[in-house]
Amino acid sequence: MAIDASAGSRPKRDASRRGAARRSRATGGSLAAPGGQDEPVPLPEPVTMRLDGRVALVTGAGSPDGIGYATARRLADLGARVAIVSTTRRIHERAAELGVIGFVADLTDESEVGALADAVAEQLGDVEVLVNNAGLASRASPEVLRPVVQLSYEEWHGEIDRNLTTAFLCSRAFIGGMAERGWGRIVNLAATAGPVNALPTEAAYAAAKAGVVGLTRALAMEMIADGVTVNAVAPGTIHTAASTMAELKQGLGTPVGRPGTPDEVAASIAFLCSPAASYITGQMLVVDGGNSVREAQFR
């Protein structure tokens, strides 16, 4: 089933709502606190990758060869009830292929994000796993490659909105419910460009992706007592349908000797979404075939 999140007359969701009380993260009892303190120390979650019954939302999943699509497929394989969203109606085809629910929404628009949150809750239930994958270029919003001196304010603003504002608006829409239930996972898609390195003509994109990491860490500290973890995955050169020949050649120059695949990135995302990653928050996992740590080119 596929639904346009923007086509409805629901009242605007209160995106800033937070849990009234912070809940215990214990799942199997508690340990005595050190020093004889009265407050119990919660036990860790079971170490499992399964997400049976959890409601997951993956943004930016319109391409059949992209990271969002691969992530949605993996989360569904782990038992999650998955919703996917993109800016175009091709999301309906992806939803049918995966057997999940699809939505069309402009995630840079606050009101459309609120409508999306309501629509997902109505169709599947409250979102417990959020993957903020929306970003990069799309059919509706092509990539901007210009040096800063030639970059217009509108182009700068567009890159920041597409790659950073989307993560902010979607996170804000769902963290209140996660906090109330005492469990949640948010994984933001950063990139090596910005947090790790940079390329000419990509200043706006690099700035946005560096901002994603800052948002991830700040939100992780805000949500840590509510049982919600927030992490980022930073892919390097990944072979997708949007890859240029120059990017694929860069991938051949990595220490591994090839570009990565969407499935490899999706595996990292799925781990951070799982109960097994309960002691990991505020981190950025780089998935780049070792490219960012080598000292010199050796191939």
Residue frames as qw, qx, qy, qz and C-alpha x, y, z in Angstrom:
[[0.000, 0.890, 0.456, 0.000, 0.00, 0.00, 0.00],
 [0.438, 0.075, 0.010, 0.896, 1.25, 3.50, -0.73],
 [0.108, -0.871, -0.465, 0.117, -0.05, 6.80, 0.59],
 [0.322, 0.572, -0.028, 0.754, 0.83, 10.41, -0.14],
 [0.397, -0.401, -0.545, 0.619, 1.59, 11.97, 3.22],
 [0.038, -0.115, 0.012, 0.993, 0.81, 15.39, 1.83],
 [0.375, -0.246, -0.544, -0.709, -2.69, 14.41, 0.72],
 [0.430, -0.458, -0.759, 0.170, -4.79, 14.64, 3.82],
 [0.171, -0.719, -0.070, -0.671, -6.42, 17.02, 6.23],
 [0.709, -0.421, -0.480, 0.299, -5.10, 15.77, 9.54],
 [0.244, -0.967, 0.047, -0.050, -4.25, 18.41, 12.15],
 [0.418, 0.687, -0.508, 0.308, -0.59, 19.30, 12.40],
 [0.846, -0.262, -0.405, 0.226, 1.34, 17.00, 14.71],
 [0.348, -0.913, 0.204, -0.066, 3.01, 18.46, 17.78],
 [0.790, 0.430, -0.359, 0.249, 6.56, 17.72, 16.67],
 [0.128, 0.602, -0.536, 0.577, 8.18, 19.04, 19.85],
 [0.798, -0.463, 0.021, -0.385, 6.32, 16.76, 22.27],
 [0.287, 0.429, -0.810, 0.279, 8.61, 14.92, 24.67],
 [0.604, -0.297, -0.739, 0.041, 7.95, 12.17, 27.16],
 [0.430, -0.791, -0.024, -0.435, 6.48, 13.34, 30.45],
 [0.663, -0.626, 0.406, -0.063, 8.72, 11.03, 32.42],
 [0.324, 0.579, -0.740, -0.107, 11.95, 9.25, 31.66],
 [0.945, -0.133, -0.008, -0.298, 11.48, 5.52, 31.67],
 [0.600, -0.490, 0.623, 0.110, 13.71, 2.69, 32.78],
 [0.511, 0.548, -0.559, -0.355, 15.71, 1.03, 30.02],
 [0.322, -0.278, 0.893, -0.146, 15.84, -2.27, 31.87],
 [0.682, 0.144, -0.455, -0.555, 14.51, -5.25, 29.97],
 [0.775, -0.051, -0.630, -0.005, 15.40, -8.12, 32.22],
 [0.689, -0.601, -0.318, 0.250, 15.55, -6.83, 35.79],
 [0.081, 0.923, -0.219, 0.306, 18.23, -4.71, 37.43],
 [0.711, 0.081, -0.471, 0.516, 21.57, -4.87, 39.19],
 [0.465, -0.783, -0.264, 0.319, 22.36, -3.35, 42.56],
 [0.279, 0.910, -0.109, 0.286, 23.94, 0.06, 42.22],
 [0.652, 0.167, -0.443, 0.592, 27.55, 0.46, 43.45],
 [0.094, 0.263, -0.395, 0.875, 28.08, 1.90, 46.88],
 [0.054, -0.373, -0.839, 0.392, 24.77, 0.68, 48.24],
 [0.234, 0.112, -0.066, -0.964, 22.73, 3.32, 46.43],
 [0.534, 0.298, 0.641, -0.464, 19.00, 2.74, 46.21],
 [0.584, 0.597, -0.146, -0.530, 18.67, 3.42, 42.46],
 [0.843, 0.005, 0.519, 0.139, 18.99, 0.14, 40.51],
 [0.004, -0.520, 0.584, 0.623, 21.25, -0.13, 37.48],
 [0.822, 0.352, 0.095, -0.438, 19.24, -1.37, 34.48],
 [0.690, -0.125, 0.657, 0.276, 20.37, -4.57, 32.82],
 [0.078, 0.367, -0.545, -0.750, 21.37, -4.41, 29.14],
 [0.774, 0.309, -0.017, -0.552, 19.00, -5.43, 26.39],
 [0.875, 0.014, 0.471, 0.111, 19.26, -8.92, 24.93],
 [0.109, -0.540, 0.568, 0.612, 22.04, -9.09, 22.33],
 [0.560, 0.395, 0.721, 0.102, 19.96, -9.72, 19.23],
 [0.088, -0.104, 0.426, 0.895, 19.70, -8.28, 15.77],
 [0.001, -0.504, -0.828, -0.247, 15.99, -9.04, 15.52],
 [0.130, 0.034, 0.103, -0.986, 13.48, -6.20, 15.25],
 [0.124, -0.375, -0.892, -0.220, 10.31, -8.29, 15.32],
 [0.141, -0.766, -0.624, 0.062, 7.24, -6.07, 15.48],
 [0.265, -0.539, -0.051, 0.798, 9.19, -2.81, 15.64],
 [0.437, 0.838, 0.326, 0.012, 7.94, -0.02, 13.37],
 [0.516, -0.330, 0.282, 0.739, 10.72, 1.42, 11.21],
 [0.409, 0.883, 0.177, -0.148, 10.74, 4.41, 8.87],
 [0.613, -0.158, 0.369, 0.680, 13.44, 4.80, 6.21],
 [0.276, 0.859, 0.086, -0.424, 13.62, 8.09, 4.34],
 [0.195, 0.725, -0.519, -0.409, 15.07, 8.59, 0.87],
 [0.540, -0.106, 0.834, 0.051, 14.27, 5.08, -0.37],
 [0.630, 0.594, 0.099, -0.490, 13.05, 5.84, -3.87],
 [0.420, 0.608, -0.624, -0.255, 15.92, 4.29, -5.84],
 [0.985, -0.077, -0.061, -0.140, 16.00, 0.50, -6.23],
 [0.797, 0.284, -0.293, 0.446, 19.82, 0.67, -6.20],
 [0.007, -0.736, 0.258, -0.626, 20.20, 3.01, -3.24],
 [0.185, 0.176, -0.781, 0.570, 21.16, 2.76, 0.41],
 [0.484, -0.071, 0.327, -0.809, 17.64, 3.58, 1.62],
 [0.833, 0.110, -0.304, -0.450, 16.08, 0.74, -0.37],
 [0.615, 0.210, -0.730, 0.210, 18.73, -1.75, 0.78],
 [0.040, -0.185, 0.654, -0.732, 18.22, -0.64, 4.38],
 [0.670, -0.033, 0.115, -0.733, 14.45, -1.02, 4.20],
 [0.824, 0.147, -0.502, -0.216, 14.84, -4.52, 2.79],
 [0.439, 0.207, -0.760, 0.432, 17.25, -5.53, 5.57],
 [0.267, -0.146, 0.515, -0.802, 15.09, -4.11, 8.36],
 [0.795, 0.026, -0.106, -0.597, 12.08, -5.97, 6.96],
 [0.734, 0.192, -0.651, 0.034, 14.15, -9.17, 6.88],
 [0.213, 0.168, -0.725, 0.633, 14.90, -8.62, 10.58],
 [0.181, -0.486, -0.842, 0.151, 11.18, -8.56, 11.35],
 [0.009, 0.339, 0.219, -0.915, 10.46, -4.82, 11.40],
 [0.330, 0.732, 0.596, 0.012, 7.25, -3.36, 10.02],
 [0.410, -0.205, 0.232, 0.858, 8.69, -0.89, 7.53],
 [0.328, 0.882, 0.310, -0.133, 7.52, 2.36, 5.96],
 [0.549, -0.050, 0.288, 0.783, 9.56, 4.14, 3.30],
 [0.170, 0.899, 0.271, -0.300, 9.32, 7.68, 1.95],
 [0.482, -0.019, 0.334, 0.810, 10.72, 9.73, -0.91],
 [0.121, 0.455, 0.050, -0.881, 9.88, 12.92, -2.77],
 [0.407, 0.242, -0.526, -0.707, 8.42, 11.22, -5.85],
 [0.840, 0.005, 0.144, -0.522, 5.72, 8.69, -6.61],
 [0.641, 0.362, -0.675, -0.036, 8.27, 6.07, -7.63],
 [0.200, -0.328, 0.770, -0.510, 8.27, 5.18, -3.92],
 [0.816, 0.060, 0.200, -0.540, 5.05, 3.29, -4.67],
 [0.813, 0.379, -0.434, -0.083, 6.97, 0.89, -6.90],
 [0.245, 0.429, -0.759, 0.424, 9.64, 0.36, -4.24],
 [0.510, -0.204, 0.535, -0.642, 6.98, -0.28, -1.59],
 [0.902, 0.175, -0.039, -0.392, 5.30, -2.90, -3.77],
 [0.656, 0.449, -0.595, 0.118, 8.63, -4.63, -4.43],
 [0.132, 0.335, -0.753, 0.551, 9.48, -4.80, -0.73],
 [0.486, -0.467, -0.729, -0.118, 5.99, -5.51, 0.58],
 [0.280, -0.329, -0.453, 0.780, 6.08, -2.42, 2.80],
 [0.116, 0.874, 0.459, -0.107, 4.13, 0.86, 2.97],
 [0.479, 0.145, 0.173, 0.848, 5.28, 3.85, 0.93],
 [0.031, -0.871, -0.355, 0.337, 4.69, 7.57, 1.34],
 [0.456, 0.522, 0.163, 0.702, 5.43, 10.65, -0.75],
 [0.323, -0.902, -0.225, 0.178, 6.54, 13.72, 1.20],
 [0.392, 0.712, -0.215, 0.542, 8.86, 16.71, 0.99],
 [0.732, -0.446, -0.388, 0.339, 10.92, 16.24, 4.14],
 [0.334, 0.109, -0.133, 0.927, 12.23, 19.81, 4.03],
 [0.341, -0.458, -0.230, -0.788, 8.66, 20.97, 4.71],
 [0.116, -0.160, 0.743, -0.639, 7.73, 20.95, 8.40],
 [0.673, 0.085, 0.226, -0.700, 4.01, 20.47, 7.77],
 [0.797, 0.272, -0.456, -0.289, 4.59, 17.53, 5.42],
 [0.316, 0.268, -0.841, 0.348, 6.84, 15.83, 7.96],
 [0.367, -0.050, 0.587, -0.720, 4.08, 16.21, 10.54],
 [0.791, 0.209, -0.064, -0.572, 1.53, 14.74, 8.14],
 [0.618, 0.331, -0.712, -0.023, 3.92, 11.86, 7.40],
 [0.007, 0.210, -0.822, 0.529, 4.28, 11.10, 11.12],
 [0.598, 0.084, 0.386, -0.697, 0.52, 10.97, 11.51],
 [0.784, 0.322, -0.318, -0.425, 0.08, 8.80, 8.41],
 [0.449, 0.313, -0.824, 0.149, 2.72, 6.27, 9.49],
 [0.210, -0.105, 0.742, -0.628, 1.21, 6.06, 12.98],
 [0.700, 0.183, 0.154, -0.673, -2.23, 5.49, 11.48],
 [0.786, 0.355, -0.422, -0.278, -1.04, 2.74, 9.12],
 [0.697, 0.219, -0.641, 0.236, 1.61, 0.94, 11.17],
 [0.681, -0.641, -0.290, 0.204, 1.81, 2.38, 14.67],
 [0.216, -0.952, 0.182, 0.122, 4.36, 4.54, 16.44],
 [0.677, 0.603, -0.356, 0.227, 7.80, 4.71, 14.84],
 [0.772, -0.606, 0.147, 0.122, 10.51, 3.09, 16.97],
 [0.660, -0.181, 0.405, 0.607, 13.33, 2.98, 14.40],
 [0.353, 0.908, 0.092, -0.205, 14.14, 5.98, 12.20],
 [0.674, -0.072, 0.366, 0.638, 16.75, 5.97, 9.45],
 [0.186, 0.892, 0.049, -0.410, 17.36, 9.48, 8.13],
 [0.659, 0.000, 0.538, 0.526, 18.77, 8.55, 4.74],
 [0.384, 0.856, 0.332, 0.100, 17.21, 11.37, 2.68],
 [0.257, -0.791, 0.260, 0.491, 19.80, 13.58, 1.07],
 [0.432, -0.108, 0.646, 0.620, 22.21, 13.73, -1.85],
 [0.255, 0.185, -0.362, -0.877, 20.66, 14.53, -5.19],
 [0.466, 0.350, 0.781, -0.223, 17.25, 13.46, -6.36],
 [0.299, 0.450, 0.643, 0.543, 15.22, 13.76, -9.52],
 [0.084, -0.903, -0.411, -0.096, 13.34, 16.64, -7.95],
 [0.242, -0.951, 0.174, 0.082, 16.48, 18.35, -6.61],
 [0.845, 0.408, -0.188, 0.290, 19.70, 17.83, -8.59],
 [0.731, -0.408, -0.087, 0.541, 23.16, 17.95, -7.03],
 [0.138, 0.987, -0.064, 0.053, 24.96, 21.30, -6.86],
 [0.821, -0.149, 0.091, 0.543, 28.68, 21.27, -7.68],
 [0.276, 0.862, 0.014, 0.425, 30.20, 24.74, -7.53],
 [0.493, 0.063, -0.420, 0.759, 33.12, 26.40, -5.72],
 [0.202, -0.630, -0.547, 0.513, 32.05, 28.63, -2.83],
 [0.077, -0.350, 0.119, 0.926, 32.76, 31.82, -4.79],
 [0.257, -0.037, -0.606, -0.752, 30.14, 30.77, -7.37],
 [0.194, -0.363, -0.905, 0.103, 27.64, 29.21, -4.98],
 [0.265, -0.500, -0.193, -0.801, 24.39, 31.12, -4.64],
 [0.312, -0.213, 0.607, -0.699, 22.60, 31.47, -1.33],
 [0.823, 0.068, 0.013, -0.563, 19.65, 29.49, -2.70],
 [0.776, 0.286, -0.562, -0.005, 21.94, 26.63, -3.73],
 [0.150, 0.318, -0.743, 0.570, 23.65, 26.64, -0.33],
 [0.524, -0.114, 0.411, -0.738, 20.33, 26.68, 1.46],
 [0.855, 0.153, -0.249, -0.429, 19.00, 23.86, -0.72],
 [0.619, 0.275, -0.710, 0.194, 21.93, 21.56, 0.10],
 [0.061, -0.219, 0.689, -0.689, 21.63, 22.27, 3.83],
 [0.681, -0.015, 0.175, -0.710, 17.89, 21.65, 3.75],
 [0.845, 0.202, -0.403, -0.288, 18.12, 18.41, 1.78],
 [0.673, 0.222, -0.650, 0.276, 20.95, 16.87, 3.80],
 [0.203, 0.079, -0.652, 0.727, 20.58, 18.34, 7.31],
 [0.424, -0.084, 0.181, -0.884, 17.16, 19.91, 7.81],
 [0.755, -0.053, -0.502, -0.419, 15.44, 16.69, 6.75],
 [0.574, -0.026, -0.745, 0.339, 17.23, 14.78, 9.53],
 [0.016, -0.051, 0.468, -0.882, 16.34, 17.47, 12.07],
 [0.562, -0.067, -0.064, -0.822, 12.65, 17.63, 11.16],
 [0.778, -0.057, -0.576, -0.246, 12.17, 13.86, 11.01],
 [0.441, 0.017, -0.730, 0.521, 14.03, 13.26, 14.26],
 [0.165, -0.068, 0.368, -0.913, 12.05, 15.94, 16.05],
 [0.646, -0.093, -0.290, -0.700, 8.79, 14.45, 14.81],
 [0.838, -0.097, -0.518, -0.143, 9.44, 11.03, 16.37],
 [0.360, 0.264, -0.691, 0.569, 11.68, 11.44, 19.42],
 [0.441, -0.302, 0.320, -0.783, 8.79, 12.38, 21.71],
 [0.908, -0.064, -0.138, -0.391, 7.04, 9.08, 21.13],
 [0.736, 0.246, -0.571, 0.267, 10.27, 7.12, 21.45],
 [0.063, 0.360, -0.579, 0.729, 10.99, 8.80, 24.78],
 [0.662, -0.242, 0.171, -0.688, 7.51, 8.05, 26.10],
 [0.961, 0.022, -0.204, -0.185, 7.92, 4.36, 25.27],
 [0.585, -0.676, 0.445, 0.055, 11.48, 4.21, 26.63],
 [0.685, -0.084, 0.611, 0.388, 13.03, 2.72, 23.47],
 [0.539, 0.818, 0.095, -0.178, 14.12, 3.98, 20.10],
 [0.663, -0.157, 0.407, 0.608, 16.81, 3.96, 17.45],
 [0.382, 0.899, 0.026, -0.212, 17.80, 6.81, 15.14],
 [0.679, -0.146, 0.408, 0.593, 20.50, 6.39, 12.51],
 [0.271, 0.886, -0.007, -0.377, 21.49, 9.42, 10.45],
 [0.821, 0.322, 0.226, 0.414, 23.31, 9.15, 7.13],
 [0.175, -0.846, 0.234, 0.446, 26.37, 11.35, 7.16],
 [0.805, 0.569, -0.072, 0.151, 29.26, 10.91, 4.69],
 [0.740, -0.214, -0.005, 0.638, 33.02, 10.91, 4.73],
 [0.267, 0.473, 0.178, 0.821, 32.83, 14.23, 2.84],
 [0.340, -0.753, -0.072, -0.558, 32.55, 16.83, 5.59],
 [0.753, -0.634, 0.126, -0.124, 33.14, 14.91, 8.84],
 [0.867, -0.227, 0.280, 0.343, 36.32, 13.18, 7.57],
 [0.450, -0.105, 0.414, 0.784, 37.56, 14.89, 4.41],
 [0.332, 0.747, 0.227, -0.529, 36.41, 17.24, 1.67],
 [0.554, 0.262, 0.552, 0.566, 36.39, 17.74, -2.07],
 [0.001, 0.225, -0.117, -0.967, 36.35, 21.00, -4.06],
 [0.342, -0.137, -0.471, -0.801, 32.94, 22.20, -5.29],
 [0.561, -0.394, -0.712, -0.150, 31.12, 20.35, -2.46],
 [0.094, 0.223, -0.498, 0.833, 31.30, 22.87, 0.39],
 [0.576, -0.233, 0.054, -0.782, 27.56, 22.99, 1.02],
 [0.881, -0.077, -0.426, -0.192, 27.22, 19.21, 1.00],
 [0.582, 0.141, -0.613, 0.515, 30.26, 18.79, 3.25],
 [0.127, -0.269, 0.382, -0.875, 28.96, 21.39, 5.68],
 [0.742, -0.212, -0.117, -0.625, 25.56, 19.71, 5.82],
 [0.871, -0.031, -0.490, 0.022, 27.02, 16.25, 6.46],
 [0.345, 0.194, -0.582, 0.710, 29.32, 17.60, 9.16],
 [0.400, -0.263, 0.191, -0.857, 26.19, 19.15, 10.65],
 [0.837, -0.154, -0.403, -0.338, 24.49, 15.75, 10.61],
 [0.663, 0.016, -0.622, 0.417, 27.23, 14.43, 12.89],
 [0.015, 0.200, -0.406, 0.891, 26.82, 17.40, 15.24],
 [0.650, -0.219, -0.097, -0.721, 23.07, 16.86, 15.34],
 [0.816, -0.059, -0.573, -0.047, 23.61, 13.15, 15.99],
 [0.481, 0.060, -0.623, 0.614, 25.86, 13.71, 18.98],
 [0.202, -0.194, 0.279, -0.919, 23.76, 16.44, 20.53],
 [0.742, -0.168, -0.222, -0.610, 20.55, 14.45, 20.15],
 [0.725, 0.002, -0.672, 0.151, 22.25, 11.33, 21.53],
 [0.236, 0.062, -0.601, 0.761, 23.03, 13.17, 24.76],
 [0.430, -0.143, 0.088, -0.887, 19.52, 14.61, 24.98],
 [0.821, -0.058, -0.281, -0.494, 17.89, 11.20, 24.54],
 [0.392, 0.319, -0.838, 0.206, 20.28, 8.96, 26.44],
 [0.204, -0.058, 0.754, -0.622, 18.14, 8.75, 29.59],
 [0.682, 0.220, 0.129, -0.686, 15.05, 7.89, 27.53],
 [0.728, 0.009, 0.685, 0.039, 16.36, 4.61, 26.10],
 [0.649, 0.748, 0.135, -0.048, 16.91, 6.11, 22.66],
 [0.606, -0.342, 0.378, 0.611, 20.23, 5.76, 20.84],
 [0.451, 0.875, 0.046, -0.172, 21.28, 8.11, 18.04],
 [0.615, -0.346, 0.494, 0.509, 24.17, 7.27, 15.73],
 [0.457, 0.756, -0.190, -0.428, 25.48, 8.15, 12.28],
 [0.816, 0.060, 0.468, 0.333, 26.85, 6.09, 9.41],
 [0.118, 0.822, -0.266, -0.490, 29.31, 7.80, 7.06],
 [0.872, 0.290, 0.351, 0.181, 29.65, 6.02, 3.72],
 [0.253, -0.496, 0.453, 0.696, 32.57, 6.66, 1.40],
 [0.357, 0.320, -0.541, -0.691, 32.33, 5.80, -2.29],
 [0.539, 0.160, 0.780, -0.276, 29.30, 3.55, -2.74],
 [0.011, 0.014, -0.748, -0.663, 28.23, 2.09, -6.10],
 [0.365, 0.510, 0.624, -0.467, 24.64, 3.22, -6.63],
 [0.487, 0.627, 0.539, 0.280, 22.62, 4.15, -9.68],
 [0.047, 0.995, 0.078, -0.035, 23.57, 7.78, -9.05],
 [0.630, -0.512, 0.319, 0.489, 27.34, 7.12, -9.06],
 [0.442, 0.838, -0.226, -0.227, 29.37, 8.92, -11.69],
 [0.890, 0.318, -0.223, 0.241, 32.26, 7.29, -13.53],
 [0.205, 0.656, -0.457, 0.565, 34.68, 9.53, -11.61],
 [0.604, -0.500, 0.380, -0.490, 33.24, 8.34, -8.30],
 [0.997, 0.003, 0.040, -0.071, 33.50, 4.70, -9.31],
 [0.673, 0.510, -0.346, 0.409, 37.15, 5.23, -10.28],
 [0.178, -0.648, 0.469, -0.573, 37.73, 6.75, -6.84],
 [0.871, -0.293, 0.221, -0.326, 36.27, 3.59, -5.36],
 [0.928, 0.272, -0.190, 0.170, 38.79, 1.47, -7.27],
 [0.374, 0.602, -0.429, 0.561, 41.53, 3.45, -5.53],
 [0.623, -0.636, 0.210, -0.404, 40.45, 2.57, -2.00],
 [0.195, -0.496, 0.837, -0.125, 42.55, 0.12, 0.07],
 [0.706, 0.135, 0.651, -0.244, 39.86, -2.54, -0.50],
 [0.215, -0.162, 0.722, 0.638, 40.18, -1.89, -4.23],
 [0.054, -0.451, -0.754, -0.474, 36.52, -1.28, -5.08],
 [0.326, -0.346, 0.068, -0.877, 33.58, 0.95, -4.18],
 [0.230, 0.051, 0.847, -0.476, 31.22, -0.25, -1.48],
 [0.202, -0.338, -0.787, -0.475, 27.70, -1.54, -2.04],
 [0.452, -0.446, -0.023, -0.772, 24.38, -0.29, -0.65],
 [0.858, -0.310, -0.389, -0.126, 23.93, -3.64, 1.09],
 [0.637, 0.031, -0.459, 0.619, 27.21, -3.19, 2.97],
 [0.055, -0.296, 0.218, -0.928, 26.10, 0.21, 4.24],
 [0.673, -0.360, -0.255, -0.593, 22.64, -1.16, 5.06],
 [0.791, -0.174, -0.554, 0.194, 24.20, -3.90, 7.20],
 [0.338, 0.081, -0.425, 0.836, 25.94, -1.27, 9.33],
 [0.349, -0.293, -0.018, -0.890, 22.74, 0.75, 9.64],
 [0.771, -0.296, -0.450, -0.340, 20.72, -2.32, 10.61],
 [0.634, -0.093, -0.596, 0.484, 23.17, -3.21, 13.36],
 [0.089, 0.092, -0.322, 0.938, 22.89, 0.26, 14.90],
 [0.540, -0.256, -0.207, -0.775, 19.08, -0.05, 14.70],
 [0.734, -0.162, -0.652, -0.097, 19.08, -3.35, 16.58],
 [0.693, -0.705, 0.004, -0.148, 18.90, -4.19, 20.29],
 [0.890, -0.035, -0.074, 0.449, 22.45, -5.53, 19.92],
 [0.409, 0.435, -0.062, 0.800, 23.71, -1.93, 19.62],
 [0.411, -0.816, -0.393, -0.109, 22.14, -0.79, 22.89],
 [0.589, -0.645, -0.026, 0.486, 25.48, 0.46, 24.33],
 [0.444, 0.074, 0.346, 0.823, 26.42, 2.54, 21.28],
 [0.111, 0.892, 0.439, -0.014, 25.20, 6.13, 20.98],
 [0.059, -0.948, 0.108, 0.294, 26.52, 9.42, 19.66],
 [0.556, -0.348, 0.596, 0.464, 28.95, 7.63, 17.32],
 [0.565, 0.668, -0.220, -0.432, 29.83, 7.89, 13.64],
 [0.775, -0.093, 0.596, 0.187, 30.63, 4.61, 11.87],
 [0.243, 0.668, -0.445, -0.545, 32.71, 5.14, 8.72],
 [0.814, 0.195, 0.547, 0.033, 32.04, 2.66, 5.91],
 [0.368, 0.862, -0.214, -0.275, 34.65, 3.48, 3.25],
 [0.936, 0.285, -0.114, 0.172, 36.88, 0.45, 2.69],
 [0.733, -0.407, -0.016, 0.545, 39.63, 1.95, 4.85],
 [0.470, 0.642, 0.179, 0.578, 40.07, 4.95, 2.58],
 [0.176, -0.917, -0.002, -0.358, 40.00, 7.55, 5.34],
 [0.707, -0.674, 0.202, 0.070, 42.70, 5.95, 7.51],
 [0.862, 0.154, 0.123, 0.468, 45.49, 5.17, 5.09],
 [0.335, -0.710, 0.101, 0.611, 48.49, 7.48, 5.02],
 [0.089, 0.538, -0.506, -0.668, 49.30, 7.25, 1.32],
 [0.829, 0.376, -0.105, -0.400, 48.10, 5.73, -1.93],
 [0.394, -0.461, 0.788, 0.106, 49.56, 2.25, -2.27],
 [0.709, 0.319, 0.628, 0.022, 47.66, 0.64, -5.14]]
